[in-house]
Amino acid sequence: MDTSHTATEIDLGTATQASLEAHIVEQGLTAEELVNASVAAGNKFKTTERLLAAYLNGTIDPMENDNGITMHWYDVAYRATGDLANRTEKTKKVIFGFYKDQDYSNPSVPWSRMRKIAEELITGEEVKPERAQVRDLHVRFCEELGKLYKAGNDPANDETILNHPHSAAIRAALVGVTKGLKDLGVNLDTLTNQD
């Protein structure tokens, strides 16, 4: 996708949903091309994410919920169920696959931005970010150290740890993790790799 050519025809940063959709159709752009352009640009200007958001708005039809409220793909909560959630998840997997094909490490980041942009394109209003709920620090330490403890004590990782160039450091860190969990009052017997 030649973004320099298309950027002169339409201001991707301020274009409306309708003009972005028309641009996508006129240029014959696919989701894969938009993802590739986004990754190539390093998401620097977010214009391809606006195009992707408009693409998704045009691809995943909204539906009315039981309360008569129109729901869009960006309204779908994580692990939601239902027709709209299924259609959104199917498209999300395809988009994430394109990002992964480009060795993009975390497609959830641009996906989150696209959800915000998509809502702004539909409503015409800037979406205020919700204030993240702060996790209790004790709980966070228990959860994060618990993950490390499980990874370090998983028999499937024994050979990897043993043969790792930093094996001694990893084993020493695991001792520290174990001590930290005990200091936090965590019963180590409750930590299994089955969780």
N, C-alpha and C positions, 0 to 999 in steps of 0.2 A: 504494500500500500504506500503510495507516494503521498506522505502527509503534507509536504510542502505545497504540492499542487492543490490538494483538497482544502488546506487551511486558507488559501487565498479566495476560494469560492464561498466559504461559509465560515463564520467565526464560531469554531467549535466550543469555545469557552462560554459563550452566551446564548447559543442557539436554543430554540425551544424543542420540545419533544417532537412536534410535528415536522419541523425543519430538519432535525437530526435523522428521523426515520426516512424522510424523503431523500436525504443525502445518502443514507445507507443503501436504499433501493437504487438510486441513480448511479451510484458508484459500484453496485453489485458486491458490496462488502459482506464477508462472512464473519461469523464469530471467531473463527480461527485466525483470520487475517487481522482482526481487531486486537486479539490477544497478542499475536506476534508483534504488532506495531507498538502495543503498550509496553511489552517487555523490552523491545529494541530501544524505545525512548527512555527506558528506565523509569517509567511512570512520572517523568519529570513535570509535565504540564497537565497531566490528568485529562487531556482532551480525548484520548482514545478510550479512557474509562467512561467519559460522558457518552461517547458513541456506543460503547458496550451496554451502558445502562439504558440508553434509548432502545438499543437492539432488544434487550431483555424485556423492556416494557412493551415493545411491539410483538414479541414472540410468545410471551406467557400471558395469556388472556386473564384479566381479573375475573373474580366471581363474587357473588353476593353471599354473605354468611347468613346464618339462621336469624340474625337480628336485623337483616336488611341493609347491612353495611357492606359497601364494596371493598373487597380485599384484593391487594395486589401482591405480586411475588415478593416484594421487599417487606411485606407485613408478616410473612411466614416465619414463625419462630423456629428455633433449632429443635429438631426432632418432632416437629408437628406432624400430624397425620391428616389425611383427606386428599381430595382431588387436586387442589391448588398446591398443597405441600408436595405431593407426588410429582406433579409437573415441574415445580420449581427445583426439586432435588434432582430430577433427571437432567434438566438443563445445567444445573450447578455442576454435576459430575462431568459433563461434557466440557464446560468452561475450565474447570479445574484440570482436566486432562490436557487441554491445550497449554495451560500454564506449566504443567509438569513436563510436557514435551519440550518446553523451552528452558528446562532446568530451573524454573522459578521455585524458590524454596518454600514460600508460604502463600498460596493463592487466597487464603482467607482474608489477608490484608486488603488486596484490591477488591475482593468480593464485598467486604464491609463498606468500602468507600462507594462502590457501585450501588449498593442498596440505598445509601444516603442520597446519592446523586439522582437515582431513579425516582425516589420520593419527591425530591425537589423539582424534577422535570414534570411530574404529574400534578403536584399541588401548586407549583409556582411560588412556593415559599421556602425559605432557607430552613433546613432541619437543624434544630438545636441538639447537640449531642447530650445524651442522657448522662447524668452523673453516675459514674461507676460505683457500685456498692463496695465499700471497703471490707475486705475479709479480715477477720480477727487474726492478728499476727501469730498467736499461738497455734491456731488451726492451720494457718498457712505453713508454718515451720513443720508441724506434724505431717501434713500432706506431702510437702516437697521432700522432706527427709525420708518419709516412708517410701516414696517412689524410688529414691536412690538406694535405700536399703533393700527393697525388693529386687531391683536390677542387679545389685551386687551379690545377692544371695541366691539368685536364680541359677539352678544347676546348668541351664542352657548357656549361661555366660561364663562358666568356670574355665573352659579352655581358652576363651577369648581373653579373659583377665590374666590367666597364667602366661599366655604367650605375648601379651601386649608389651611394647617397649617400656611402658610406664607401670608395669605390673606392681612393683613395690609401692609406688605412690598411690595407686588405686586401692590396694589392700589397706594401706595406712589410712586413706580417706574413709574407707568403709568402717574402720574401727572408730573414727571420729563421728561418723554418721550414727553408728550404733550407740555410742555414748550420748550423743545429742538427743536421740529419741528417748533413751532412758531418763535423761535429765528432764525432758519434757513430760515424763510420766506415761509414755506410750508402752503398752504391753506388747512386746515384740512377738508374742505368740499369735497375736491377732493379725499380724502382717504376713500374708501369704501371697504367693504369685498367682493365685486363682482369682484375685480381685479384679 
